[in-house]
Amino acid sequence: MSAASRGGKGRAHATSPRDAGAARVAGERLGFAGVAVQIGERTLLEGVDFTVAPGEVVALAGRNGAGKTTLLRIASGERAADAGRVRLGDDDVARLSRRALARRVALVPQDLHVPFPFRVGELVLMGRAPHQPLIGLESERDVELARAALERLGIADLADRPVTTLSGGERQLVLVARALVQEPGLLLLDEPTAFLDLRHRVEVLREVRAFARAGGSALVVSHDLSLAARTCDRIVLLGGGGIVGQGPPDHVLRPETLRAAFGIDVRTFAGPDGAMVVVPDLGAGG
Amino acid sequence: MIRLSGLRLVGVLGALVAVLVIVALVALATGPSGVGVGDVMALLRGESIDPAARDILLAVRLPRLVLGLLVGAALATAGAVFQALLRNPLADPFVLGISGGAALAGIGVLALGGVVAISPRVVPIAAFGGGLVATALLYWIAGGRGRSSPTGLLLTGVVFNAFASAGIVFLASVAGFFEGSRIFLWLIGHLSAVDVDAAGLVAASVVLGLGVACLLARSLNLLALGDETAAHLGVPVEAHRRWLLLATSLMVGAAVAVSGLIGFVGLIVPHALRLVIGSDHRLLVPATALAGASFLVLSDTVARTLLDGRELPVGAVTALVGGPLFIFLLRRAQARGPLA
């Protein structure tokens, strides 16, 4: 695909009438500069530089254990970088309070174990916590936001179900709804589609695109490179203790770059929609 | 969509207050001395009643009632808070050995009291310290931070309890001033020895602990989802957990100092309430305090009257109800997935 089509690509793929009236999001610029991560004595990552700009969806890819989730944790303030700086707008993430950060950044974890039978509606409303005083009840607006998020993700009928009775896929959708209700400027998603069927994958990624179109920024950890090529503006590919490639999908998704990240041969080609498709080369010819 | 509205909050808590008032009146009107409902009503209306009946109501039954309310509220609330913090529906101050730690420290001070003069007011403080140490040890041994395995936590609690019981018997024997039956009462938990001196301190501890738990109830909702999630939703995890553990240790320490090891209140009450009113701690915590107070007073009334003329320690009643429930919950949790 041509570089010219890249800028508007995600937008073209994610056009949806549902978000036509979506409110503007005050997007946050996330910037990693010279970030290093140590796990014990071992250096997991070094010299990580990349940004996620407002209005942009960036995929974070790489093999298992490459440090994708760790970078999300650093961006969410859960863990500190061992070197370098992580900025959110003009602020150093490490210096923001938990509450201030939670108003600007929402994280969708891979999964959530809930030991008590909270209702789906209750769990989604918990996304409003960073905006609420220490004690008090949810406002009408809070409830409206939760209801709208559940509807957008097609799970309004689950609102009164105990979370403990949901499937893994349903739980993931609930977690995405909770993150949207948090009204963040930056959305961090850790393999948000891992347990989802094809239809719900598209629904979630469409919501992420809509969020970016409204002005928000999103960083998505993904193993599905072909899907990332269709939904993300840029891909940051981790491998060998750092970034092996970053840029538009058709720039990063090349056999030599992917080989550097995953250590296997892959084939890439443009799909019928013009975006890249990545398939492993299973080496039939040896 | 189910949500916690002001109406629901007031409705549920109002109903529980009504239940508590009825239970309190029943408790006041029940006893072997023949002083009954008529005397209670006359007293409430401000009419003059027989001085002996008045003494029984105000000097015997009322202090015991108040003590039961405080201890019940403390133990039940502590159970609800521990369950959320440890993300384990089986947590309870007795099961986890927190009560054991508090009792051991309390007995230690009492035993020491045989050697040096110590005010009975010190006992609740020592019990608070013991509960705090037991909580810290529990977190340390079982891995803490909500990631500990449920089995590990429960095993730690079992060992704590065995150790604390042995320690209590040992200390009491060494001190030599406890006749056997009093040690027995401490170990099984009772409300029969009302220590008026310590009552004020106990009341203050319970009110303070409850206040903290109610104030941080929203954080409890989030902490029940795990430390990471709570942090991502803006909770200062370490600070709030520290306050909650202090508050619960304070309540458990105070309760144990006056009543010994009453078990399972913190397991039964929050569990039963969750089935009816849901898991939102903003409602669950105050509701648990009210229902815990009712439950323990009712249990004590049963304990006082079940055997004609002879009194059962209330801890025997709660354990007879709570033990089977615990086994049932454990079985169900195992059926849903491996506990370890």
Boltz contact constraints between the chains, C-beta under 6 A:
constraints:
  - contact:
      token1: [A, 76]
      token2: [B, 232]
      max_distance: 6.0
  - contact:
      token1: [A, 78]
      token2: [B, 231]
      max_distance: 6.0
  - contact:
      token1: [A, 98]
      token2: [B, 231]
      max_distance: 6.0
  - contact:
      token1: [A, 98]
      token2: [B, 234]
      max_distance: 6.0
  - contact:
      token1: [A, 98]
      token2: [B, 236]
      max_distance: 6.0
  - contact:
      token1: [A, 99]
      token2: [B, 234]
      max_distance: 6.0
  - contact:
      token1: [A, 102]
      token2: [B, 233]
      max_distance: 6.0
  - contact:
      token1: [A, 102]
      token2: [B, 234]
      max_distance: 6.0
  - contact:
      token1: [A, 107]
      token2: [B, 232]
      max_distance: 6.0
  - contact:
      token1: [A, 115]
      token2: [B, 87]
      max_distance: 6.0
  - contact:
      token1: [A, 116]
      token2: [B, 224]
      max_distance: 6.0
  - contact:
      token1: [A, 116]
      token2: [B, 279]
      max_distance: 6.0
  - contact:
      token1: [A, 117]
      token2: [B, 279]
      max_distance: 6.0
  - contact:
      token1: [A, 118]
      token2: [B, 279]
      max_distance: 6.0
  - contact:
      token1: [A, 119]
      token2: [B, 2]
      max_distance: 6.0
  - contact:
      token1: [A, 121]
      token2: [B, 1]
      max_distance: 6.0
  - contact:
      token1: [A, 121]
      token2: [B, 2]
      max_distance: 6.0
  - contact:
      token1: [A, 122]
      token2: [B, 280]
      max_distance: 6.0
  - contact:
      token1: [A, 129]
      token2: [B, 233]
      max_distance: 6.0
  - contact:
      token1: [A, 129]
      token2: [B, 234]
      max_distance: 6.0
  - contact:
      token1: [A, 130]
      token2: [B, 233]
      max_distance: 6.0
  - contact:
      token1: [A, 130]
      token2: [B, 234]
      max_distance: 6.0
  - contact:
      token1: [A, 137]
      token2: [B, 4]
      max_distance: 6.0
  - contact:
      token1: [A, 143]
      token2: [B, 3]
      max_distance: 6.0
  - contact:
      token1: [A, 159]
      token2: [B, 1]
      max_distance: 6.0
  - contact:
      token1: [A, 160]
      token2: [B, 2]
      max_distance: 6.0
